[in-house]
Amino acid sequence: MHTPILEIDNIKVRYSGLPVLQGISITVNPGETVCVLGANGAGKSTLLRAIMGTQPVFEGRIAFKTREIQALRTEEIVRLGIVCVPEEKMLFSPLSVEENLYLGAYVLDDRDQIQRNLEFVYNLFPKLYERRSQPASTLSGGEQQMVAIGRGLMSRPQVLMLDEPSLGLAPILVDEVLDTVRRLKAEGITILLVEQNVREALDLADRGYVLQTGRIVGEGSGRELLESDIFREAFLGI
């Protein structure tokens, strides 16, 4: 039995006194890809913000490698080894691709390590190497998402959280981004994925959780969830 690398235990989060997450428990094991599914407003992004320390947790605990982190600042959480690539890519448009990538290594002091991480990102995304001197604003939506993910990888996190990485992209680019997630998984990176393309997310994830109005209403392997009544009710309206 694995010791989870990330454990969310019965957390509650409020906005302006109103409950948004109502006792969420999730575990992520080392090397796993776990997806969190749910309609808009279900609380998926709030969950990621709570893990990153940008949204206060009212109750419950969040543990990274058994250490409680719910009271830590975001920078401390990044230094420990958790990174989130937000839904808004937040690239610095006038800066080059490479300058944007370097920003992701701000918690590292070792220049050699930063250089190795940059090579890792360029091996993963050869297209970014070709475009390394271009301003980020000149890239396509799919390429900008690659920069956002690459920047997240520049600190070589132990857990990479991706919030809706394919949102707003053309179908052909959606496939490209989800293929990127597959390659990250093959590299052994632990991934917590929030994704609107439900079937594709469940196809590549080891396990999934279904979130509805701030509560977990289903969990299981991708296949189990795809075949479950909960999934059909939540996503297909059947």
C-alpha positions as CSV (number, residue, x, y, z in Angstrom):
1,M,0.0,0.0,0.0
2,H,1.4,3.4,-1.1
3,T,1.8,6.3,1.3
4,P,-0.1,9.0,-0.6
5,I,2.2,11.9,-1.8
6,L,-0.8,14.2,-1.5
7,E,-3.7,13.7,0.9
8,I,-6.7,16.0,1.2
9,D,-8.7,15.1,4.3
10,N,-12.2,16.4,4.8
11,I,-11.4,20.0,3.9
12,K,-14.0,22.7,4.0
13,V,-13.7,26.1,2.2
14,R,-16.0,29.1,2.3
15,Y,-16.3,32.2,0.2
16,S,-17.9,35.1,2.1
17,G,-19.2,32.7,4.7
18,L,-20.9,30.4,2.1
19,P,-19.7,26.8,1.9
20,V,-17.9,26.0,-1.4
21,L,-16.1,22.7,-0.5
22,Q,-18.0,20.7,2.0
23,G,-15.8,18.0,3.4
24,I,-13.6,16.9,0.4
25,S,-11.2,13.9,0.8
26,I,-8.9,12.9,-2.1
27,T,-5.6,11.0,-2.2
28,V,-2.9,11.0,-4.9
29,N,-0.2,8.3,-4.9
30,P,3.3,8.8,-6.2
31,G,3.4,8.5,-10.1
32,E,-0.4,8.5,-10.4
33,T,-2.5,10.7,-12.7
34,V,-5.7,11.6,-10.8
35,C,-8.5,13.7,-12.4
36,V,-11.2,15.7,-10.7
37,L,-14.3,16.1,-12.8
38,G,-17.4,18.2,-12.3
39,A,-19.6,20.9,-13.9
40,N,-18.8,24.6,-13.7
41,G,-19.1,25.8,-10.2
42,A,-18.6,22.4,-8.6
43,G,-15.5,23.6,-6.7
44,K,-12.7,22.1,-8.8
45,S,-10.5,25.2,-9.1
46,T,-11.2,26.1,-5.5
47,L,-9.8,22.7,-4.5
48,L,-6.6,23.4,-6.4
49,R,-6.3,26.9,-4.9
50,A,-6.8,25.4,-1.4
51,I,-3.9,23.0,-2.0
52,M,-1.7,25.9,-3.2
53,G,-2.5,28.0,-0.2
54,T,-4.2,30.8,-2.2
55,Q,-7.6,29.9,-0.7
56,P,-7.9,29.5,3.1
57,V,-9.0,26.1,4.4
58,F,-11.7,26.6,7.0
59,E,-11.5,23.0,8.3
60,G,-9.7,19.7,7.6
61,R,-6.1,19.0,6.6
62,I,-3.9,18.9,3.4
63,A,-0.8,16.8,3.7
64,F,2.2,16.5,1.2
65,K,4.3,13.5,1.9
66,T,2.6,13.3,5.4
67,R,3.5,17.0,6.2
68,E,0.5,19.2,6.8
69,I,0.7,22.2,4.4
70,Q,-2.7,23.9,4.8
71,A,-1.2,26.8,6.8
72,L,1.8,27.4,4.6
73,R,2.3,30.2,2.1
74,T,2.2,29.5,-1.6
75,E,5.9,30.0,-2.1
76,E,6.7,27.5,0.6
77,I,4.3,24.9,-1.0
78,V,6.1,25.4,-4.4
79,R,9.5,25.0,-2.7
80,L,8.3,21.7,-1.2
81,G,7.4,20.4,-4.7
82,I,3.8,21.2,-5.7
83,V,3.1,23.4,-8.7
84,C,-0.2,24.4,-10.2
85,V,-0.6,25.5,-13.9
86,P,-3.7,27.7,-13.6
87,E,-6.6,27.9,-16.1
88,E,-5.5,31.5,-17.0
89,K,-2.1,30.8,-18.5
90,M,-0.7,34.1,-17.0
91,L,2.1,34.3,-19.5
92,F,4.1,37.6,-19.8
93,S,3.3,38.4,-23.4
94,P,6.2,40.8,-24.2
95,L,8.8,38.3,-22.8
96,S,10.3,35.5,-24.9
97,V,9.3,31.9,-24.5
98,E,12.6,31.2,-22.8
99,E,12.2,34.2,-20.4
100,N,8.7,32.9,-19.5
101,L,10.1,29.5,-18.8
102,Y,12.9,30.8,-16.6
103,L,10.3,32.5,-14.4
104,G,9.1,29.0,-13.4
105,A,12.5,28.3,-11.8
106,Y,12.4,31.2,-9.3
107,V,12.5,28.9,-6.3
108,L,15.7,27.3,-7.5
109,D,19.2,28.6,-6.8
110,D,21.3,26.0,-8.6
111,R,22.0,27.3,-12.1
112,D,23.1,23.9,-13.4
113,Q,19.8,22.4,-12.2
114,I,17.8,25.2,-13.9
115,Q,19.7,24.5,-17.2
116,R,18.9,20.7,-16.9
117,N,15.3,21.5,-16.2
118,L,15.2,23.8,-19.3
119,E,16.6,21.0,-21.4
120,F,14.0,18.6,-20.0
121,V,11.2,21.1,-21.0
122,Y,12.7,21.5,-24.5
123,N,13.0,17.8,-25.0
124,L,9.3,17.5,-24.0
125,F,8.3,20.4,-26.2
126,P,10.7,20.7,-29.2
127,K,8.4,23.3,-30.7
128,L,9.2,25.6,-27.8
129,Y,12.9,25.2,-28.4
130,E,12.3,26.4,-32.0
131,R,10.3,29.4,-30.7
132,R,12.4,30.1,-27.7
133,S,13.3,33.7,-28.8
134,Q,9.8,34.7,-29.8
135,P,7.5,36.8,-27.7
136,A,4.9,34.6,-26.0
137,S,2.2,36.8,-27.5
138,T,3.1,35.4,-31.0
139,L,2.3,31.8,-30.2
140,S,-0.8,29.8,-30.9
141,G,-3.2,28.9,-28.0
142,G,-1.8,25.4,-27.9
143,E,1.8,26.6,-27.8
144,Q,1.0,29.1,-25.1
145,Q,-0.4,26.2,-23.0
146,M,2.8,24.3,-23.6
147,V,4.8,27.3,-22.3
148,A,2.5,27.5,-19.2
149,I,3.0,23.7,-18.5
150,G,6.8,24.0,-19.3
151,R,7.1,26.9,-16.8
152,G,5.3,24.7,-14.2
153,L,7.9,22.0,-14.9
154,M,10.9,24.3,-14.5
155,S,11.1,23.6,-10.8
156,R,10.8,19.8,-11.4
157,P,7.8,19.5,-9.1
158,Q,6.9,16.3,-7.4
159,V,3.2,17.0,-8.0
160,L,2.0,18.9,-11.0
161,M,-1.6,20.2,-10.9
162,L,-3.2,21.2,-14.2
163,D,-6.4,23.3,-14.1
164,E,-8.4,22.9,-17.4
165,P,-5.3,22.7,-19.6
166,S,-7.4,22.3,-22.8
167,L,-10.0,25.1,-22.1
168,G,-10.7,27.3,-25.0
169,L,-8.5,25.4,-27.5
170,A,-9.5,24.1,-30.9
171,P,-10.2,20.3,-31.0
172,I,-6.9,19.5,-32.7
173,L,-5.0,21.4,-30.0
174,V,-7.0,19.7,-27.3
175,D,-5.6,16.4,-28.5
176,E,-2.1,17.9,-28.5
177,V,-2.4,19.2,-24.9
178,L,-3.9,15.9,-23.6
179,D,-1.1,14.0,-25.4
180,T,1.3,16.2,-23.5
181,V,-0.3,15.1,-20.2
182,R,0.2,11.5,-21.4
183,R,3.9,12.1,-21.9
184,L,4.2,13.7,-18.5
185,K,2.6,10.6,-17.0
186,A,5.0,8.4,-18.9
187,E,7.9,10.5,-17.3
188,G,6.6,9.3,-13.9
189,I,5.3,12.8,-12.9
190,T,2.5,12.8,-10.4
191,I,-0.4,14.7,-11.8
192,L,-3.7,16.1,-10.4
193,L,-5.8,17.1,-13.4
194,V,-8.9,19.2,-13.6
195,E,-10.3,18.8,-17.2
196,Q,-13.5,19.5,-19.0
197,N,-13.0,16.9,-21.7
198,V,-14.3,14.2,-19.4
199,R,-13.9,11.1,-21.5
200,E,-10.4,11.9,-22.6
201,A,-9.4,12.8,-19.0
202,L,-10.8,9.5,-17.6
203,D,-9.1,7.6,-20.5
204,L,-5.6,8.9,-19.5
205,A,-6.1,9.0,-15.7
206,D,-5.4,6.2,-13.3
207,R,-8.3,7.3,-11.0
208,G,-10.9,10.0,-10.9
209,Y,-13.2,11.8,-8.5
210,V,-16.6,13.4,-9.4
211,L,-17.3,16.7,-7.7
212,Q,-20.8,18.1,-7.4
213,T,-21.7,21.3,-5.5
214,G,-18.6,21.0,-3.3
215,R,-18.9,17.3,-2.5
216,I,-17.4,14.1,-3.8
217,V,-20.2,12.0,-5.3
218,G,-18.2,9.3,-7.0
219,E,-14.7,7.9,-7.3
220,G,-13.0,5.1,-9.1
221,S,-10.9,4.1,-12.1
222,G,-11.5,5.8,-15.4
223,R,-13.4,2.8,-16.7
224,E,-15.5,2.5,-13.5
225,L,-16.5,6.1,-13.6
226,L,-17.3,6.1,-17.4
227,E,-19.7,3.2,-16.8
228,S,-21.2,4.5,-13.6
229,D,-24.7,6.0,-13.2
230,I,-23.2,8.9,-11.3
231,F,-21.1,9.9,-14.3
232,R,-24.1,9.6,-16.7
233,E,-26.2,11.7,-14.4
234,A,-23.6,14.3,-13.8
235,F,-22.3,14.7,-17.3
236,L,-24.8,13.3,-19.8
237,G,-28.0,14.2,-18.0
238,I,-29.3,10.6,-18.3
